[in-house]
């Protein structure tokens, strides 16, 4: 019998897939941290250590129940390590898909898939074609594969190509035994308590395996990273588009026959621009004639109340594009760093009698299976920011000079009684994004 996850025998040795990749606690490799990572994977027996210029990660081999009596082939190479070594520097988010034919251990043809993030494997699995496609996610990735008919833009490769990335570092090595429990057992055996100790250790090991299995099933890291990858491509609204929209607000007439504008607001989330009008002796028909491209709404009618005859609102659909925040791989400042570097600008706004309110940030994106106290080097946070009492002539400058990590979501202009210019005040609301650490 052989291990099913042996993908192919190559000139560099057998290629092994299906490893669990874990970073060591604290980011550095020691024997103690190797054993801590081993415990999270339920008694892993072998490992390969992948080191990049950014991080260190363990590839851990955990024998399945049917494989516990089978010895791992000597010289076995971690296939995902070989792939990361070859392409991780040039394509840190690359993916590999290779066909593994059926044989004595596999009844059906399988697909071996590796997905990299920041040059290290986050997916290393022998699975079906459908599950392999799902593992790629929605992000555009450079792909290496032996099936160009399914992936037309891929780099054509095979297992022999993959084996070129083999090295001493990618060779699976046995995890050394932790000597302290063994010494304890020997002492207890010497004291005549071998039988009792054996029973106790067996129960403890079973409980540890069950606990480790539950920990692995509930691991929040892959759930969070998947949600982050899906949401990162459309984090912020286009800043220049916002400036064009706000600039256009100044061209809108504040007075039309029989009506005076009280406020106008564009909201990128609700995809609408809406204006509230106060009646100055006019009629609904006159208002519709003055703004023919907008939809007339009756104030209060939505709640089932009697519409207010002296107030009306008009609205029109509107859309602004979302885009990623910054460049790929660029680190955002932490909340403290953001306030430290941008606080002077906010203070200038305060001196100019602008009101700025910043809510405390929380983990972003929020995922049901991920606790609010979750921490990870890639984790982000977001919070609400509101800028109000902005004089009309200053609003474009305020929106333009705001830090890039702020995404404006709505802008409203309020016109009080009297002179339009002096009574015109703007309010902008948005969301800011910062790194957790």
Secondary structure, DSSP 8 states (H G I E B T S, - for coil): ---TTEEEEETTEEEE---EEEE-GGG---HHHHHHHHHTTSS--EEEEEE-SS-EEEEEE---GGGTTS---TT-EEHHHHHHHHHTTT-TT-EEEEEE---SS-SS-EEEEEEEETTEEEEEEEE-HHHHHHHT-SS---EEES-TTTSTTSEE--HHHHHTT--TTTB-EE----HHHHHHHHHHHHTT-HHHHHHHHHHHHHHHHHHHHHHHHT-HHHHHHHHHHHHGGG-EE-HHHHHHHHHHHTTS-SEETTEEEEEEEEETTTTEEEEEEEESS--HHHHHHHTTTSEEEETTGGGTS---TTEEEEEEE----EE-SSSTT----BHHHHHHHHHHHHHHHHHTT-EEEE---EEES--TTS-TT---TT-EEEEEEEEEEEEGGGHHHHHHHS-TTEEEEEEEEEE-SS-HHHHEEEEEEEEEEEE--
